[in-house]
């Protein structure tokens, strides 16, 4: 059984872990497990600052605020769990009926090989190959099933903005249809609420794609970036030192319609995307590094010029 099938179901299960946070100062968060899915939101006022060392809990650029959180559990969770929890013995009995071969041993795992692959940004992928078999009465072995799984070591993740930029530009082109659909849906929400539409900025969108790539590969699904600055502070890396900035994050949702619906259903996310102080936006999309790594990652950044 190929692990990709389990991964696909896992994305559905993961939608149950919808973690939302809205903050003018994003709290320090423990990175969400790679199989979970959720959204987070943040809003802050930009100001020049100095990046804090890794031992600092919170960046100095942000003012203290309250944090809200909410969780939802989709109806698909129960069905997905049922699909992926099929016991090995059931598969074994099915194979016996299909093959009708005499056996003298129970279901046995013969081997597990590990292959290490260096990906980008210092991330390492470990591939596990398992073979399940039975001994037959003539002494031979009958393969019952094969299985592939993956884990990712992100401890050496080391990418900065410039490192992420080429992939971000490629994702901007690859996911352009998704980006345009998110914009249309979000502006539809704003129109319903009597709020002026957001203008999609190309430089903001590339920046948002950088942020999506950063989250996907670093594994830090949080408003605290790997360099220990806040998510909205990414505007400073493209020259915006003043103004009001916001950030919505999500992962695991397969379509623009799904992710926008999740943001709308979350009070804190909806507050950010409906904020009339924001006039321009960037939207980012990135795929995870492998089949077991959380699916699609989504970011939306909001900007309002200072008075």
PEKALIN-V964055 format. One record per residue. N is the residue number from 1. RES is the residue in one small letter. SS is DSSP state (H for helix, E for strand, L for the rest). PHI is phi as a letter, one per 30 degrees, with the letter a starting at -180 (NA if undefined). BURIAL is # if it has 16 or more other ideal C-beta (glycine too) atoms within 10 Angstrom, else .. Layout:
BEGIN
n: [N;N]
res: [RES;RES]
ss: [SS;SS]
phi: [PHI;PHI]
burial: [BURIAL;BURIAL]
END
This chain:
BEGIN
n: [1;2;3;4;5;6;7;8;9;10;11;12;13;14;15;16;17;18;19;20;21;22;23;24;25;26;27;28;29;30;31;32;33;34;35;36;37;38;39;40;41;42;43;44;45;46;47;48;49;50;51;52;53;54;55;56;57;58;59;60;61;62;63;64;65;66;67;68;69;70;71;72;73;74;75;76;77;78;79;80;81;82;83;84;85;86;87;88;89;90;91;92;93;94;95;96;97;98;99;100;101;102;103;104;105;106;107;108;109;110;111;112;113;114;115;116;117;118;119;120;121;122;123;124;125;126;127;128;129;130;131;132;133;134;135;136;137;138;139;140;141;142;143;144;145;146;147;148;149;150;151;152;153;154;155;156;157;158;159;160;161;162;163;164;165;166;167;168;169;170;171;172;173;174;175;176;177;178;179;180;181;182;183;184;185;186;187;188;189;190;191;192;193;194;195;196;197;198;199;200;201;202;203;204;205;206;207;208;209;210;211;212;213;214;215;216;217;218;219;220;221;222;223;224;225;226;227;228;229;230;231;232;233;234;235;236;237;238;239;240;241;242;243;244;245;246;247;248;249;250;251;252;253;254;255;256;257;258;259;260;261;262;263;264;265;266;267;268;269;270;271;272;273;274;275;276;277;278;279;280;281;282;283;284;285;286;287;288;289;290;291;292;293;294;295;296;297;298;299;300;301;302;303;304;305;306;307]
res: [x;x;x;x;x;x;x;x;x;x;x;x;x;x;x;x;x;x;x;x;x;x;x;x;x;x;x;x;x;x;x;x;x;x;x;x;x;x;x;x;x;x;x;x;x;x;x;x;x;x;x;x;x;x;x;x;x;x;x;x;x;x;x;x;x;x;x;x;x;x;x;x;x;x;x;x;x;x;x;x;x;x;x;x;x;x;x;x;x;x;x;x;x;x;x;x;x;x;x;x;x;x;x;x;x;x;x;x;x;x;x;x;x;x;x;x;x;x;x;x;x;x;x;x;x;x;x;x;x;x;x;x;x;x;x;x;x;x;x;x;x;x;x;x;x;x;x;x;x;x;x;x;x;x;x;x;x;x;x;x;x;x;x;x;x;x;x;x;x;x;x;x;x;x;x;x;x;x;x;x;x;x;x;x;x;x;x;x;x;x;x;x;x;x;x;x;x;x;x;x;x;x;x;x;x;x;x;x;x;x;x;x;x;x;x;x;x;x;x;x;x;x;x;x;x;x;x;x;x;x;x;x;x;x;x;x;x;x;x;x;x;x;x;x;x;x;x;x;x;x;x;x;x;x;x;x;x;x;x;x;x;x;x;x;x;x;x;x;x;x;x;x;x;x;x;x;x;x;x;x;x;x;x;x;x;x;x;x;x;x;x;x;x;x;x;x;x;x;x;x;x;x;x;x;x;x;x]
ss: [L;L;H;H;H;H;H;H;H;H;H;H;H;H;L;L;L;L;L;L;L;L;L;L;L;L;L;L;L;L;L;L;L;L;L;L;L;E;E;E;E;E;E;E;E;E;L;L;L;L;L;L;L;L;L;L;L;L;L;L;L;L;L;L;L;L;L;L;L;L;L;L;L;L;L;H;H;H;H;H;H;H;H;H;L;L;L;H;H;H;H;H;H;H;H;H;H;H;H;L;L;L;E;L;L;L;L;E;E;E;E;E;E;E;E;E;E;E;L;L;L;L;L;E;E;E;E;E;E;E;E;E;E;E;E;E;L;L;L;L;E;E;E;E;E;E;E;E;E;E;E;E;E;L;L;L;L;L;L;L;H;H;H;H;H;H;H;H;H;H;H;H;H;H;L;H;H;H;H;H;H;H;H;H;H;H;H;H;H;H;H;H;L;L;L;L;L;L;E;E;L;H;H;H;H;H;H;H;H;H;H;H;H;H;H;H;H;H;L;L;L;L;L;E;L;L;L;L;L;E;H;H;H;H;H;H;H;H;L;L;L;L;E;E;E;E;E;E;E;E;E;L;L;L;L;H;H;H;H;H;H;H;H;H;H;L;H;H;H;H;H;H;H;L;L;L;L;L;L;E;E;E;E;E;E;E;E;L;L;L;L;L;L;L;L;E;E;E;E;E;E;E;E;E;L;L;L]
phi: [NA;d;d;d;d;d;d;d;d;d;d;d;d;d;d;d;c;d;c;c;b;b;a;d;b;d;d;d;b;d;e;d;e;d;c;c;b;a;b;b;b;a;b;a;c;d;a;e;a;c;d;d;d;e;d;d;d;b;d;d;d;c;c;e;b;d;b;c;b;b;b;b;b;d;d;d;d;d;d;d;d;d;d;c;c;d;d;d;d;d;d;d;d;d;d;d;d;d;d;h;c;d;b;b;b;d;d;b;c;d;a;b;c;b;c;c;b;d;c;c;i;i;d;c;c;c;c;c;c;b;b;c;b;b;d;c;d;d;j;d;c;c;d;c;a;b;b;b;b;b;b;b;c;c;d;c;e;b;d;c;e;d;d;d;d;e;d;d;d;d;d;e;d;d;c;e;d;d;d;d;d;d;e;d;d;d;d;d;d;d;d;d;c;i;c;d;d;d;c;d;c;d;d;d;d;d;d;d;d;d;d;d;d;d;d;d;c;d;i;c;d;a;d;c;d;e;d;i;c;d;e;d;d;d;e;d;d;c;j;c;c;b;k;c;b;b;b;c;b;a;b;j;d;d;b;e;d;d;d;d;d;d;d;d;d;c;e;d;d;d;d;d;d;c;d;d;d;d;b;b;b;b;b;b;b;a;c;d;d;a;d;c;c;j;i;c;c;b;b;b;c;b;b;b;d;d;d]
burial: [.;.;#;.;.;#;#;#;#;#;#;#;#;#;#;#;#;#;#;#;#;#;#;#;#;#;#;.;#;.;.;#;.;#;#;#;#;#;#;#;#;#;#;#;#;#;.;.;.;.;.;.;.;.;.;.;.;.;#;.;#;#;.;.;.;.;#;.;.;#;.;.;.;#;.;.;.;.;.;#;.;.;.;.;.;.;.;.;.;.;.;#;.;.;#;#;.;.;.;.;.;.;#;.;.;.;#;.;.;.;.;.;.;.;.;.;.;.;.;.;#;#;#;.;#;.;.;.;.;#;#;#;#;#;.;.;.;.;.;.;.;.;.;#;#;.;#;.;#;#;.;#;.;#;.;.;#;.;#;.;.;.;#;#;#;.;#;#;.;.;#;#;.;.;#;.;.;#;#;.;#;#;#;.;#;#;#;.;#;#;.;.;.;.;.;.;.;#;.;#;#;.;.;#;#;#;#;#;#;#;#;#;#;#;#;#;#;#;#;#;#;#;#;#;#;#;#;#;#;#;#;#;#;#;#;#;.;.;.;#;.;.;#;#;#;#;#;#;#;#;#;#;#;.;.;#;.;#;#;#;.;#;#;.;.;#;.;#;#;#;.;#;#;#;#;.;.;#;#;#;#;#;#;#;#;#;#;#;#;#;#;#;#;#;#;#;#;#;#;#;#;#;#;#;.;.;.]
END
